[in-house]
């Protein structure tokens, strides 16, 4: 799926996706502007990882997690990033309460209910 901004993500039919990609793309753009360059980010309830992956070009690292992750879709989307950015984004299975340690060293927390 290509977002209006040009960002590309793999969103298979079985994963949740926003109905209005233009509005969601505006949210992604606002998040990118709000997160300072070089930040270390934790994202809970990441789903397929669109928010975390969209931050990869400008942050030090992103740790994504979700209870029921569409891990294959996340990996396919991460593979669309330039090689140097892929290693900045990781994904783990678990709810926010179980993944609190992911926030160690983080500057920014994204909670995407």
N, C-alpha and C positions, 0 to 999 in steps of 0.2 A: 504494500500500500504506500503510495507516495502522498505525503502531506502537501498542502498548498505552498508551504515554505520550501519544498524540495526535499525535505527529510524523508527517508525511506525506512519502513519497518515491515516486518512479516506479521500479518494479522490473519491467521487462518480462521475459518468460519466458526470454530468452536471456542474462540477466546472472546472475552468482552472487548468491545471497541466502542468508542464514542460515536453517537449517531451523526453528529455534526463535526466533521473533520476541520472545517474552517474555524469554528469556535474553539475546538480543542487545540488547534495549531496556534491560536492566539494565546491560550493558556501556556503552552510550551514556550512560546516566545517570551512571555512575561516572566516565566520561571528562569529562563536563560539570563535575562537581564537582571534579575534579582539576586542570583547566586554569583558571588564574586569569583573572578578568575583565580584558579589555584586552590579553590576550596576542596575540602574532603567531605563527601556527602554520603549520608545513609538514607535509603528510601525504603520505607515499610509499605506493605500492601502494593507492591510494584506491578502486579499483573504481568504483562508481557515486557515491561521495563521501558516503555516509551519515554517517560520523564527522565529516568536515570540515564538511559542511552543518549538522550538529546543533550545531556550535560557533558558527556565524555570529551568533546573537543576542548573544553575550557577548564576542566577541574583536574585535581591531582588524582582522585579516585572516587568511585561510587560503589557502595555496597547495597545491592537490591535484595529484597526478600519478599516472600508471600507464602501463605498457607498452602495454596493449591496452584503452584506456578505452572504456566505453560512454558516449561523450560526449553522445549525444542524451538518454539517460536522466538524466545529470548535469544537463544544461541544463533538462530538464523538471522535475526536482526543485528546482533552484535557482529556477525561476520560481514555485514554491509559497511561497518565502520572502517576507516583507514587502519592498517595494521598497528600502528603505534598507539591508537586509541583503544583498541579492543581490550588490552590487558588492564586498563583502568577501571573496567566495570565488571563486577562479580555478582553472582546470584546464589542465594541460599534458600532452602526450604524452611519455613517456620513463620509463625505469627510474630507481631511486634514484641509481645511480652517475652517470647522465647529468644528473640534476636536482639535484645537490648545491648549486648556486648558489641554488636556491629557499630554502635555509636561511639565506641572508644576512639578518640582521636578525631572525630568528625567535627566540622565547623557548622554544618548545615544538616537539618533533618527534614525530609520530605515525607509527609504522610498522605497517601493517596487513597482515601477510603473508597 
